[in-house]
Amino acid sequence: MSPVRALNGHATTSHPASPAGPDTVKNPLTPNQPGLVVENDEYAAFARRVLRAYARRVADGDVEALTLMTGLAEEIYTAISQAVTGLRAFGYSWAEIGSRLGITRQAAQQRWGDRR
């Protein structure tokens, strides 16, 4: 194997052709990488810790930051709306979404459904 410079300037390794001929594997079609690991529970716990720490900072006397904190509430609502839209596009029903939130499917659809 011989080192080759990639476009980013880092050295990579070039695989020589096998005795049977050149390498014909199409990497985009045959990835050898494991699936993406998603740790939503840990990520949500991290976000909760950040919000609690921010609340403590505001509570320690930063009254001006209270307005910024209410802006975060609006951002969270927008993020939930985007998440619900994504789940619907992924194939989840209003009943499934509502059950996870402890509300009826009708309530979920009224709150986050398409408003035409």
N, C-alpha and C positions, 0 to 999 in steps of 0.2 A: 504494500500500500504506500502511496506517495502522498505527501502533504500538498494540498491545493489551497489557494487563497480564495475565500468566498468574497462576494460583493462587499460585505461589511469589513473585510480586511483580516478576519480571523482565519487561522489555519484550520482546514478540515481534512478529512481523510478520503481519498479517492479509492474506491474498490476496483481492483483489476477485473477484467473480463474473465469469466470462468472458462474452463477448457471447452465447454459446450457452446460458447459464444458470448456475446455481450449481455450485460444485465438488462433484462427486459421488464423488470418489475416496475409498475407505475405506482410510486409512493403515495400519491394522493388517493389512489383507489384501494390501497392495501396498507393502511396505517398500522404500525406496530405499537402504538401508544395505548395505554389503558384509558378507560373512560374518565371524564372529568369528575373529580370528587367535589361535591358541594356540601358544605357544612353550615346549613342555614341556622341550626340551633345555636351554634357558637357565634355566628355572625350577629344574630339577633341579640344574644346576651351581651356582646360587645357594644352594640348600638344602645342598649338599655343602660349600660354602665356610663357611656358618654353622656347620655341625656341626664342621668342622675347627677353626674359630676357638674354639668352645666347648671342644673337647678340649684345645687349647693352654692355655686359661685354667685348666682343671682341672689339667692337668699342671704348671702353674706354682705349685702348692701348695694349691689349694682342694679339700682332701680331702672336705669336706662336700658339695660339688657332684657328687661321684661318684655318690651315690645318686640325685640328680636326673637325671643322665645315663642311668642305667639305666631310669628312668621314660620317658625319650625313646625308648629302644629299644622299650618296650612300645607307645608311641604310634605308632611307625613300623610295627610289626607290625599294629596295628589299622587304620592307614591303608592298608596293603597289602591287608588283608582287604576293606575297603570298596571299594578300586579293583577288585579281582577280582570282587566282587559286582556292581559297576556294569558291568564289561565283559561279564559273563555276561548281565545284563539287556539290554545293548545288542546281544547276539546272538553274541558270541565263544564259540567252543567251548573245552572243556577242553584239547583238543590244541593250539589256537592259543595259549592262555595258557601252557601248559606249555612249548611250544617257545620262547617268548620268555624264559622263565626257565631254560631248559636242563634241564628235568625232564620226566618223562613226563606224559601226560594223567592217568593214574591217580594219580600223586603229587600233582599239582595239585588234583585233586578230593578226595583224602583230606585234604589240608592245609586247603583253603579251602571245601570243599563243604558243602552243607546238612547240619547235624548234628541229626538228629531223634531 
